[in-house]
Amino acid sequence: MKKTIGILAHVDAGKTTFSEQLLYHTKAIKQRGRVDHQNAFLDSHEIEKQRGITVFADQAIFQYKDSTYYLIDTPGHVDFSPEMERAIRVMDYAIILISAVEGIEGHTETVWNLLQKHHVPTFFFINKIDRTGANPEKVIDDIHDNFTGDILDVTNTSMSNEGIIEFVAERDEELLEYYMEYGYNEELWLSKMQELIKNRKIFPSNSGSALQDAGIKEFLEYFNLFTNTDYNPDKAFSGRVYKIKFDEAGTRFTVIKILSGTLKTREMVDYGNSDYRFSDKVSQIRRYNGDKFEIVREVSAGEIVAITGLSNATVGDGVGALTDRINYDMVPTLRSKVVFEPYINVKDALRYFTMLNLEDPSLQVIWEEKLQQIHIHVMGTIQLEVLEQVVFDRFGLKIAFERPEIIYKETVESEVIGYGHFEPLRHYAEVHLKIEPILRNSGIEFESNCHTDDLSVGMQNLVRQHIFEREHHGLLTGSGLTDVKITLLTGRAHNEHTHGGDFREASFRALRQGLEKAKNVLLEPYYRFKIRVAIDQMGRVLSDVQAAHGQFDAPVTEGEKAIITGKVPVVTFMEYSSTLASFTKGKGSISLTFGAYDRCHNEEEVISRTGYDKDADPDYTSSSVFCAKGAGYSVKWDEAEKKMHLL
């Protein structure tokens, strides 16, 4: 039986040490490493050894009884949350580590919420019970109050424990009826336990100390007993692209979680999404274990492998019979410009950053051709520090980053119709687009209501392709357009004169012309926050949230603590963790997670500071081009509508 498991936690909760113990007890490694000794099996990258944190979600393989485990040790720092989320999407089960001293911390809540959203069955391990101030019982109570009432502490107990028997029976009606009539049946209880855990109706918990090797064997025994998978190697081959990686020689590998069927070298594989599918031959398959690998000829459902040959694959793509593409929730809210030494060839640097972007799509590397600049999206300043070192270590390139700035977005408040016409000599395309606002954080949606008598299906798909081929600039600050539905109403091509690129020109002009007529709105990113402080400090927190242009829900009190939740602009609250730690003397806790984009609290100030000139954007124009007397001429957006051929 193959099982993919992930270890997740707030930074410094002991994930890597816990992983080392699992590998040691299953004889996957001969000696236990430690983060502080820079010899942990899964923190093999030099940057991880130097910083003492996990940056990359690497995998190890171990055998235990009848199961083969693919173990993923994920980053615990919030700046590397996208890497952690990508790993979550391929896990069969997750293990959350929580320190018995610090308890639930900010990133622990982010982890829990993502596991809930993606329906990953979860176990808890309360770590560091050997430390002064450890209180595992309080941590379990906090999990019960803040995460789930279905946590089941199995530390130092057996399946036949009366409390466990009743806990399981209460969560399954048929089992409860059986229990009332016949009593306990170990085989039946185990089967139901596995089912309830897989369906996220029970969350087992153990306590121990990874550093002292206390409770690890017991946890492993229970974990193996309570988990199962049903991967079928006889079904059609399917998989999901988990990550892209490059080895030291620059060879590109596509890392895939195989969900069904089998895969052999030299087989042709379809991949991509429902709109764009590619087909390539698999040239090599590698099974990685830490930084080591073996080359294999055939793999089957349940495995995570790296293959060469899929030259167009991107993270999240479906492979084989799986045709959908998944999106991720952890969205960077900061943008920074890459700073180079004068002697560096910028195009070489762009090639390296393109590789990094394939490995981590959340970077969203942007090349500003006119300015010869590279910009990236990041989660925070620690990520920038790590990237500086990664670029130097891997590519020998010394770079820096400018101070990161908030990523703004734009949308519209009113429905409009945009018109675009492109007809210089021997070219022709006309496009009419309806642009309307949709729910916040919906991105861009597209629909075609165009009749095939006006425009062939192929041409309609071309318009759709151009709408999604890039992020479009809004008019206020040049920020990315979002939360709009774009409907193709009609269009026209010419049998002889329509050429490649004509519909791109017409579509972009129609989009821009519509924005000129719309009520445009600037959006900024907001945090969802959860702050826990002493009741006498609640007033200070509420005042700070209001001063930061945030909103809060009615506070909740638990004993001597107050819990405050709400939303607040990222730009005004991104440094608040330090402020809170200062006035609570480290006893207050805060969880900040990306909430959504919403109306910018200081729109006019941001627009003025940005200084974007909508009429001087080299990538966009709202004017249309018409032809008369054998020559093309430009017509401004407010005069172009009445000249359209399809009105």
C-alpha positions in Angstrom: 0.0 0.0 0.0 1.4 3.4 -1.0 0.7 6.5 1.2 1.9 10.1 0.7 2.1 11.9 4.0 3.1 15.4 4.9 4.6 17.0 8.0 3.3 20.5 8.7 3.7 23.1 11.5 4.6 26.6 12.5 8.3 27.3 12.2 10.4 25.7 15.0 7.7 23.2 16.1 10.1 20.3 15.3 8.9 19.0 11.9 12.3 18.1 10.6 13.4 16.4 13.8 10.2 14.4 13.8 10.7 13.4 10.2 14.2 12.2 11.0 12.9 10.0 13.8 10.3 8.4 11.5 13.0 7.7 8.9 15.4 6.3 11.6 12.8 4.0 13.1 11.9 2.6 9.7 15.6 2.0 8.9 15.4 4.5 6.0 18.4 6.3 7.5 21.1 4.9 9.7 21.7 8.0 11.7 19.3 10.7 12.9 20.3 14.2 11.8 19.4 17.5 13.4 18.6 20.9 12.1 21.1 22.6 14.4 23.8 20.1 13.4 23.1 20.8 9.7 22.8 17.1 8.9 19.1 16.5 8.6 18.3 14.1 5.7 15.5 16.3 4.2 17.2 19.7 4.8 19.9 18.8 2.2 20.1 22.2 0.5 22.9 24.4 1.6 20.6 27.3 2.3 18.5 25.2 4.6 21.6 24.1 6.5 22.8 27.6 6.9 19.4 29.1 8.0 18.2 26.1 10.0 14.7 26.2 8.3 13.0 24.1 5.7 12.6 26.0 2.5 11.9 23.2 -0.1 9.3 20.5 0.3 11.5 17.5 -0.4 10.5 13.9 -0.1 11.8 10.8 1.6 10.7 7.2 1.1 10.4 4.6 3.8 8.8 1.2 4.4 6.8 0.2 7.4 5.1 -3.1 7.6 2.9 -3.5 4.5 3.1 0.2 3.4 5.5 2.3 1.4 5.5 5.9 2.6 6.3 9.1 0.6 7.1 11.6 3.3 7.1 15.3 2.5 8.7 17.7 5.0 7.1 21.1 4.3 8.4 24.6 5.0 7.1 26.1 8.3 7.7 29.8 7.6 4.8 31.8 6.2 7.0 33.2 3.4 7.2 29.7 1.9 3.4 28.9 2.1 3.0 28.4 -1.6 5.5 25.6 -1.5 3.7 24.1 1.4 0.3 24.3 -0.3 1.5 22.6 -3.4 2.7 19.7 -1.2 -0.7 19.6 0.5 -2.5 19.0 -2.8 -0.7 15.6 -3.3 -1.0 14.3 0.3 -3.1 11.4 1.3 -2.7 12.2 5.0 -1.2 15.2 7.0 0.5 15.3 10.3 0.4 18.7 12.1 3.0 19.2 14.8 2.3 21.6 17.6 4.7 22.6 20.4 3.4 21.6 23.8 4.9 24.9 25.1 3.9 27.5 22.4 0.7 25.8 21.5 -1.3 26.8 18.4 0.6 29.6 16.6 -0.2 31.8 13.6 1.0 29.5 10.8 -0.7 26.5 12.5 -4.0 28.0 11.7 -3.1 28.6 8.1 -2.0 25.0 7.8 -5.3 23.8 9.4 -7.4 26.0 7.2 -5.7 24.7 4.0 -6.0 21.1 5.0 -9.7 21.7 5.7 -10.2 23.4 2.3 -8.5 20.6 0.4 -10.1 17.8 2.5 -6.9 16.2 3.7 -7.3 13.7 6.6 -5.2 14.9 9.5 -3.3 13.6 12.6 -1.8 15.8 15.4 1.4 15.3 17.2 1.9 17.4 20.3 5.7 17.8 20.4 8.3 19.0 22.9 6.6 17.6 26.0 10.0 17.4 27.6 10.4 21.1 27.8 9.7 23.3 30.8 6.2 24.8 30.6 4.9 22.0 28.3 1.2 21.4 28.7 -0.1 18.9 26.1 -3.5 18.7 27.7 -4.0 22.5 27.2 -2.9 22.2 23.6 -5.5 19.4 23.0 -8.2 21.6 24.6 -7.1 24.5 22.3 -7.4 22.3 19.2 -10.8 21.2 20.4 -11.9 24.8 20.9 -10.3 26.4 17.8 -10.0 23.6 15.2 -12.2 20.6 15.7 -14.2 19.0 18.5 -13.4 15.6 16.9 -9.9 15.4 18.1 -9.1 12.0 19.8 -6.1 11.7 22.1 -4.7 8.2 21.7 -1.5 8.7 23.7 -0.7 5.7 25.8 -4.0 4.0 25.1 -5.1 1.0 23.1 -7.9 0.4 20.6 -9.9 -1.4 23.3 -9.9 1.6 25.6 -13.5 2.3 26.6 -13.2 6.0 25.9 -11.9 5.4 22.3 -14.6 2.8 21.7 -17.3 5.2 22.7 -15.7 8.2 20.9 -15.7 6.2 17.6 -19.2 4.7 18.0 -20.7 8.2 18.7 -19.6 9.3 15.2 -21.2 6.5 13.3 -24.9 5.6 13.7 -24.6 2.0 12.5 -21.6 1.4 14.7 -23.4 2.9 17.7 -26.4 0.5 17.2 -24.0 -2.4 16.9 -22.2 -1.4 20.1 -25.4 -1.1 22.0 -26.5 -4.5 21.0 -23.3 -6.6 20.6 -20.5 -4.6 22.2 -17.0 -4.1 20.9 -15.6 -5.8 17.8 -12.0 -4.9 17.2 -11.9 -5.6 13.5 -15.1 -3.6 12.9 -13.9 -0.7 15.0 -10.6 -0.5 13.2 -12.3 -0.5 9.8 -14.7 2.3 10.9 -11.9 4.2 12.5 -10.0 4.2 9.2 -13.1 5.3 7.4 -13.9 8.1 9.8 -10.3 9.4 9.8 -10.3 9.4 6.0 -13.6 11.3 5.9 -12.2 13.9 8.4 -14.7 13.0 11.1 -12.0 11.9 13.6 -8.5 13.5 14.1 -6.2 11.3 16.2 -3.6 13.0 18.4 -0.4 11.7 20.1 2.0 13.5 22.4 5.8 13.1 22.7 9.2 14.6 22.1 10.8 14.2 18.7 14.2 15.4 20.1 14.1 12.8 22.9 12.5 10.1 20.7 9.6 9.9 23.0 6.2 8.7 21.6 7.5 8.4 18.0 7.2 4.6 17.8 3.8 4.7 19.3 2.7 7.4 16.8 4.0 5.4 13.9 2.2 2.3 14.9 -1.1 4.0 15.3 -0.6 6.0 12.1 0.1 2.9 10.1 -2.9 1.1 11.7 -5.4 3.9 11.1 -4.5 4.8 7.5 -5.2 3.2 4.1 -5.3 4.1 0.4 -6.9 2.5 -2.6 -4.8 3.4 -5.6 -5.6 1.3 -8.6 -2.8 0.4 -11.0 -5.3 -1.3 -13.4 -7.2 1.9 -14.3 -6.2 4.3 -17.0 -3.1 6.3 -16.2 -3.6 9.7 -14.6 -1.6 12.0 -12.4 -1.1 15.6 -11.2 2.0 17.8 -11.8 3.2 18.5 -8.3 6.3 20.6 -9.0 8.9 21.4 -11.7 12.6 21.0 -10.8 16.0 21.4 -12.5 19.0 19.3 -11.6 22.6 20.7 -11.4 23.0 20.1 -15.2 19.9 22.2 -15.9 17.8 19.2 -17.0 14.1 19.9 -16.4 12.1 17.3 -14.4 8.3 17.2 -14.0 7.4 15.8 -10.6 4.1 13.9 -10.8 1.9 12.3 -8.2 0.5 9.2 -10.0 -3.2 8.8 -9.1 -4.1 5.7 -11.2 -2.6 3.3 -13.7 1.0 2.8 -14.5 3.7 4.7 -16.5 6.7 3.4 -18.4 9.6 5.1 -20.1 9.2 5.8 -23.8 5.4 6.0 -23.4 3.5 9.0 -24.9 1.7 11.1 -22.2 -1.0 13.7 -22.6 -1.0 16.6 -20.2 -2.1 20.2 -19.7 -5.6 21.5 -18.9 -9.0 21.2 -20.6 -8.2 24.0 -23.0 -4.6 23.2 -24.0 -3.3 19.7 -24.1 0.2 18.5 -25.1 1.6 15.1 -25.8 5.2 14.1 -25.2 7.3 10.9 -24.8 8.6 10.1 -21.3 12.4 9.7 -21.7 13.4 9.0 -18.1 11.7 8.3 -14.7 13.5 9.0 -11.4 12.3 8.0 -7.9 13.8 10.5 -5.5 14.7 9.9 -1.9 16.1 13.1 -0.3 18.7 14.4 -2.8 19.4 10.8 -4.1 17.5 9.1 -6.8 17.2 5.8 -8.7 16.3 5.5 -12.4 13.3 3.2 -12.9 11.5 1.9 -16.0 8.0 1.6 -14.6 6.0 3.2 -11.8 2.4 2.9 -10.7 -0.5 4.6 -8.8 0.4 6.2 -5.5 4.0 7.1 -6.3 5.6 10.5 -6.6 8.2 10.5 -9.4 10.3 12.9 -11.5 10.2 12.4 -15.3 11.9 14.1 -18.2 10.2 14.7 -21.6 7.2 16.8 -20.7 8.6 20.1 -21.9 5.4 22.2 -21.5 4.1 21.0 -18.2 3.3 23.5 -15.4 2.5 23.0 -11.8 -1.1 21.9 -11.3 -1.6 20.4 -14.7 -3.5 17.2 -15.1 -1.7 14.3 -16.7 -3.1 11.3 -18.7 -6.8 10.8 -18.0 -6.9 13.8 -15.7 -7.6 17.0 -17.7 -8.4 19.7 -15.2 -5.9 22.1 -13.7 -5.9 23.1 -10.1 -5.3 26.6 -8.7 -3.7 27.5 -5.4 -4.9 29.8 -2.6 -1.6 31.1 -1.2 -1.3 34.4 -3.1 1.7 36.7 -2.7 0.7 40.3 -2.0 4.1 41.9 -2.5 6.0 42.8 -5.6 9.7 43.6 -5.9 12.1 44.6 -8.6 15.3 42.6 -9.2 18.5 44.8 -8.9 21.5 43.7 -11.0 25.2 44.7 -11.1 25.9 46.7 -14.3 28.0 43.9 -15.8 25.2 41.4 -15.7 23.4 40.4 -18.9 19.7 41.0 -18.1 18.5 38.4 -20.6 20.7 35.7 -19.0 19.2 36.7 -15.6 15.7 36.5 -17.1 16.4 33.0 -18.3 17.3 32.0 -14.7 14.3 33.7 -13.3 12.1 31.9 -15.8 13.4 28.6 -14.4 12.7 29.7 -10.9 9.2 30.7 -12.0 8.5 27.2 -13.4 9.6 25.8 -10.0 7.5 28.3 -8.0 4.7 29.7 -10.1 3.7 32.1 -7.3 6.7 34.2 -8.2 4.8 35.3 -11.3 8.0 36.7 -12.9 7.3 39.7 -15.0 9.6 41.1 -17.7 9.2 44.8 -18.4 10.7 44.9 -21.9 10.6 48.7 -22.3 12.4 49.3 -18.9 14.6 46.1 -19.2 13.5 45.1 -15.7 12.4 41.9 -13.9 9.8 42.0 -11.2 8.6 39.1 -9.0 5.8 38.5 -6.6 6.7 37.3 -3.1 5.2 36.5 0.3 7.7 38.4 2.4 11.3 39.7 3.0 12.6 36.3 4.2 11.7 34.9 0.9 13.7 37.6 -0.9 16.7 36.9 1.3 16.5 33.2 0.4 16.1 34.0 -3.3 19.2 36.2 -3.3 21.2 33.3 -2.0 19.5 30.7 -4.3 20.3 32.8 -7.4 23.9 33.1 -6.3 24.4 29.5 -5.3 22.7 28.0 -8.4 23.6 30.5 -11.1 26.5 32.4 -9.8 24.6 35.7 -10.1 24.8 38.4 -7.5 21.6 40.2 -7.2 19.5 42.2 -4.8 15.8 43.3 -4.5 14.2 46.6 -4.0 12.0 47.1 -1.0 8.8 45.1 -1.8 5.6 47.0 -2.6 1.9 46.0 -2.3 0.4 44.4 -5.4 -2.8 46.3 -6.3 -5.5 45.2 -8.7 -8.3 46.9 -10.6 -11.8 46.1 -11.5 -15.0 47.8 -12.8 -18.2 48.8 -11.0 -20.4 49.1 -14.1 -21.3 47.0 -17.1 -20.0 48.4 -20.5 -19.4 47.3 -24.0 -16.0 47.7 -25.5 -15.3 47.9 -29.2 -12.1 47.2 -31.0 -11.2 47.4 -34.7 -7.9 46.7 -36.3 -7.6 47.4 -40.0 -4.3 48.7 -41.3 -3.6 47.8 -44.9 -4.1 44.0 -45.6 -5.2 43.3 -42.0 -8.7 43.0 -40.5 -10.4 42.1 -37.2 -13.3 43.5 -35.2 -14.3 42.5 -31.7 -17.2 43.6 -29.4 -16.8 42.7 -25.8 -19.2 43.1 -22.8 -17.3 43.8 -19.6 -19.2 43.4 -16.3 -18.2 43.2 -12.6 -18.4 39.8 -10.8 -17.8 38.7 -7.3 -14.6 39.7 -5.5 -11.7 37.4 -6.0 -13.2 35.6 -9.0 -10.5 36.6 -11.4 -11.4 36.8 -15.1 -14.2 34.8 -16.6 -15.0 34.5 -20.4 -18.1 33.6 -22.3 -18.9 33.7 -26.0 -22.4 34.7 -27.2 -21.2 35.3 -30.7 -23.0 33.6 -33.5 -20.9 31.4 -35.8 -22.4 33.2 -38.8 -20.5 36.3 -37.6 -17.3 34.6 -36.4 -16.2 30.9 -36.7 -15.7 28.9 -33.5 -11.9 28.9 -34.2 -11.8 32.7 -34.3 -14.0 32.9 -31.1 -11.5 30.6 -29.4 -8.7 32.9 -30.6 -10.3 35.8 -28.8 -10.7 33.8 -25.7 -7.0 32.8 -25.9 -5.9 36.4 -26.1 -8.1 37.4 -23.1 -6.3 34.8 -21.0 -2.8 35.0 -22.4 -1.6 37.7 -20.1 -2.6 39.9 -17.2 -4.3 43.1 -18.5 -3.6 46.6 -17.2 -6.3 48.6 -15.6 -6.5 52.4 -16.2 -6.0 53.8 -12.7 -2.5 52.4 -11.8 -1.7 49.9 -14.6 -2.4 47.1 -12.1 -3.8 43.8 -13.1 -7.5 43.6 -14.1 -9.6 41.2 -12.1 -13.1 40.2 -11.0 -14.7 40.8 -14.4 -16.7 38.7 -16.8 -15.8 39.3 -20.5 -18.4 38.2 -23.0 -17.7 38.1 -26.7 -20.8 39.6 -28.3 -19.8 39.5 -32.0 -16.9 39.9 -34.2 -15.8 39.9 -37.8 -12.8 38.5 -39.8 -11.9 38.9 -43.5 -11.4 35.9 -45.7 -8.2 37.3 -47.2 -6.8 40.0 -44.9 -7.2 38.5 -41.4 -3.8 37.3 -40.2 -2.2 36.1 -37.0 -2.2 38.7 -34.3 -5.1 40.7 -35.8 -7.6 39.4 -33.2 -5.1 40.1 -30.4 -5.0 43.7 -31.5 -8.7 44.0 -31.8 -9.5 42.2 -28.5 -7.0 44.3 -26.5 -8.4 47.5 -28.0 -12.0 46.4 -27.3 -11.1 45.6 -23.7 -9.3 48.9 -23.2 -12.1 50.9 -24.9 -14.6 49.4 -22.6 -12.5 50.3 -19.5 -12.3 53.9 -20.7 -16.2 54.0 -20.4 -16.4 52.1 -17.1 -16.3 53.2 -13.5 -12.9 51.8 -12.5 -12.1 50.7 -9.0 -8.7 50.1 -7.3 -8.4 47.0 -5.1 -5.8 46.1 -2.4 -5.1 42.9 -0.5 -6.6 42.3 2.9 -5.6 40.0 5.7 -8.0 37.9 7.7 -6.6 38.2 11.2 -7.2 36.4 14.5 -5.6 37.9 17.6 -5.6 36.4 21.1 -4.6 38.7 24.0 -5.4 39.3 27.6 -8.8 40.9 28.1 -7.2 44.1 29.5 -5.3 44.5 26.2 -8.3 44.1 23.9 -9.0 47.8 23.8 -5.5 48.5 22.4 -5.9 45.9 19.7 -9.3 47.2 18.6 -8.0 50.7 18.5 -5.0 49.6 16.4 -7.2 47.7 13.9 -9.4 50.8 13.4 -6.3 53.0 13.0 -5.1 50.5 10.3 -8.4 50.9 8.4 -9.5 47.4 9.3 -12.8 46.0 10.5 -13.4 43.5 13.4 -16.1 41.1 14.4 -17.6 41.1 17.9 -14.7 40.0 20.3 -15.1 36.6 22.0 -13.8 36.0 25.5 -12.4 32.7 26.8 -11.5 32.8 30.4 -9.0 35.7 30.8 -8.3 35.9 27.0 -10.0 37.9 24.3 -10.1 36.6 20.7 -10.5 39.3 18.0 -11.1 38.5 14.3 -11.6 40.6 11.3 -10.1 42.0 8.1 -7.5 44.7 7.6 -5.4 46.0 4.6 -2.1 44.2 4.3 -0.2 47.5 3.8 -1.2 48.8 7.2 -0.9 45.6 9.2 2.1 43.7 7.7 4.4 44.7 10.6 1.8 44.4 13.4 3.1 41.0 14.6 6.1 42.9 16.1 4.0 45.6 17.7 1.7 42.9 19.3 4.7 41.0 20.6 6.1 44.2 22.1 3.1 45.4 24.1 2.0 41.9 25.2 5.5 40.9 26.1 5.3 38.0 23.7 2.1 36.5 25.3 -0.3 37.7 22.6 -0.7 35.6 19.4 -1.7 36.6 15.9 -2.7 34.7 12.8 -2.6 36.6 9.5 -3.8 34.9 6.4 -4.5 36.3 3.0 -8.2 37.1 2.9 -9.1 38.7 -0.3 -8.8 41.8 -2.5 -11.3 44.6 -1.7 -11.7 48.3 -2.1 -8.5 50.2 -1.6 -8.7 52.3 1.6 -6.6 55.2 0.1 -7.3 54.9 -3.6 -6.5 58.5 -4.5 -3.2 58.5 -2.7 -2.1 55.3 -4.4 -3.2 56.5 -7.9 -1.3 59.7 -7.3 1.8 58.0 -6.0 1.8 55.4 -8.9 1.6 58.1 -11.6 0.4 55.7 -14.3 -0.3 57.3 -17.7 -3.0 55.2 -19.4 -2.3 56.9 -22.7 1.4 56.1 -22.6 1.2 52.4 -21.9 3.3 50.7 -24.6 1.3 47.5 -24.4 -2.1 49.0 -24.7 -4.2 51.5 -26.6 -7.9 52.2 -26.5 -7.9 53.6 -30.1 -8.9 51.6 -33.1 -7.4 51.4 -36.5 -9.5 51.8 -39.7 -8.6 51.8 -43.3 -9.4 54.4 -46.0 -7.8 55.1 -49.4 -5.4 52.3 -49.0 -3.9 53.4 -45.6 -4.7 52.8 -42.0 -5.6 55.6 -39.6 -6.1 55.8 -35.9 -9.5 56.7 -34.2 -9.6 57.6 -30.5 -11.7 55.4 -28.2 -14.5 57.9 -27.8 -15.0 58.3 -31.5 -14.3 54.7 -32.6 -17.7 53.2 -31.6 -19.7 54.9 -34.3 -17.3 53.7 -37.0 -17.6 50.0 -36.2 -18.7 47.7 -39.1 -21.0 45.5 -37.1 -23.2 48.2 -35.4 
